[in-house]
């Protein structure tokens, strides 16, 4: 199994992606650790976080021999992708498809999950070696998007990001989602209840997935 295949296998096995946005690298690291404590193992630190690469580096170092898989999100160009990979990111996610990022990821044997909202975008991404696309914005496209695309293109894997909740996760799973990305739902009580609330909500998502799985 190649490095890229191994990472993809781990990501799929873990299934739930936590999309982490912090006001600082330190906060992003703390939220990531709270999420991991709750049982979510795929950690996507977004570059909307200031100095996101510092958080990625810290998590990659601290959790090197665990089942946490650390990646980077909201990566908008190939330079940022390379910075993230050097910091330790094992996967790269962007809101749209950027061919230059795909090339960098292929060079380093790291999975690239670009945001796609049309069949044209999906097939363009696949042509550059992308194996899993991010269905984005998931809340607008809806779970049936995956099933509909799988009609003509059964071999493309899709992960929704945005619009995934405890209430509708079963719809995404039933429609063939390869994994699901969970964002603001994880931190909705952070300000009032602190990091323990992040752990608790993460655990609820993990328990819900176990029920469905």
N, C-alpha and C positions, 0 to 999 in steps of 0.2 A: 504494500500500500504506500502510495506516495505521501509526502508531507501534506499536500493540499487535500488529498482524499481523507487522510487521517483527521485533519481539522474539521472537514465537512461532516465526517462520521460522528465526531464528538459533539458538534453543534446540533446535529439532528437528534442525537440521543438525548441531549439536554432539553431540546425542544423550545424552551422559553428563553427569549432574549429580553434582558432588561436594558432599555434605552435610557442612559444616564445623562442628565443635564445638571451641572452644578454651577454655582456662582463663582467658584474657584476650583482649582485642581484638588485642593484639600477636601472641599465639600464633595466633589465628585467621587473621590476615593472613599470617603465615609459612607456615602449613599450606596456605593458599589458593595462595600463590605456588609452593610445592613441587608442588602438584597441577597447576597450570597448566603448570609446567615439564615435567611428565610428559605433557602433551597434553590434559588435561580442561579444557574451556573454560567450562562452566556452573558457576558458583561460588555455592552457597547457604549463606550465613553464618547460622547459627541464633541465635535470641535466647536460647538457653540459655547462650550466651557472654556474659559480662559486657561491657557497653558494645559490643554487637555493631554498633551503628550507626557507631561510630568505625572499625571495620574495614571496613565497607561504604563509608564515605566515603573512606578511604585507598585502597582498591582501585579505586574508581570514578575517583578522581583520577589515580592512577598508571598505570592501564591504559585510559585514556579512548580512545585511538586504536588499540586492539588488538581481537582477536576474543574477549576475555574478556567474558562476560555475568554481571554481579554481581547477586545477588538476596538476599532474606532468607527464612529458614526459621523454623519454630516461632513464627510470628506469631499471637498469641492474641486480639488485639482490634484495632479500627479505629485507635485512637490509635497503637499500635505500628506498624501498617501505614503510616500517614502519616509517622511518624518515619523509617522505613526508606526510603520513597520519596524524601523530602526529602534523605536522606543519599546517595541515588544508586541505590537498588535498582531494577532493571528488571523484576523479577518478585517475587511474594509467595507463599510457601507456608505452609500451616498444617496441623496434624495432623487437624483436623476442619473442617467447613464452617461458616463464620460469615458470614451475609448482610451484616452491616455492613462487613466487610472487602471483600466483593465490590463494594459501592457505592463505597468509597474508591478501589479499584483502577480501576473504570470511570471515575471522575472524572478520574484521572490517566493514563488509557489505558495501564495496566500490567496484564499478565496475572496472574490469581489462580489458583493451583493448590491447591485445598483437598483435604484427606485425606477420602476416602470409602470406605466398606466395604460399602455396600448400594446397590441400584438406586434406592431412594427418596432416599438422600442425593445420588446422582449427578444424578438428574433435578431435585431441588430446587436444586442448584448451577447446573445448566444454565439453569434458568429465570431466574437473575439475570445471565446473560451469561458464565458460566464456560465456557471452551472445552476446557480440559484439566484432568482431575482426577487427584489423586494417589491411587493404589491403596495404602491404608495400613490396617493393617500388611501389607506385601507378603508377608512371610515366612509369615503365617498364611493369607492369602487364596489365594496361589499363582498361577502363570502362567495356569492355565485360567480364572481369574476373568475375565480380559480377554476371552478368546474367548467365554465364556458371555454376558457383558454385550453384546458386539458383535452377538450374535444378534438381540435385539429393538431394540438402540440402536446401529446400525452407525456413526453419525456422531460419537459421543463419543470423545475421545482420552484415553488413560490412561497414566499413568507410575507404575510401582511404586517405592516407597521402603521400604527395609528388606527384608532377605532376598535381595538381589541379590548374587551372587558370580561369580567367574570360571567356576566350574563350571556354574552354572545360567543364565547370561546368555542363552545360546542359546534356552532355553525361553521366556523373556520376549519375546525378539525374534520367535520363531516364532509366538507367540500374539498378536502385533500391538501390542506396547507402543510407544507414541509416543516414549518416551525411558525411561531408567532412572536412578534415584537411588542412589548408592553412598555409604554412610556409614562406619561403624567399620572396615570392611575396609581402607580407605585408610590408617588410622593405627594398625593393630594392632601395628606394629613401631616406632612412633615413640619410645617410652620407651627401648628398648634400642639402636636403630640410628639415631635422629635423622631429620632432614628428608629426607635422601637416600632413606630407605626409602619415604617417602610418594611421592616422585617416581617411584621404581622401580615401586611397585605401581600407581600411576596409569597409567604407561606400559603395564603388563601389561593393564589394562582396555581401554586405547585399542587396543592390538594385537589383543586378542580381538575387539573390536567390528569392526575392519577385516576380520578373518577372516570374520566372520558377514555383514558388509555387502558 
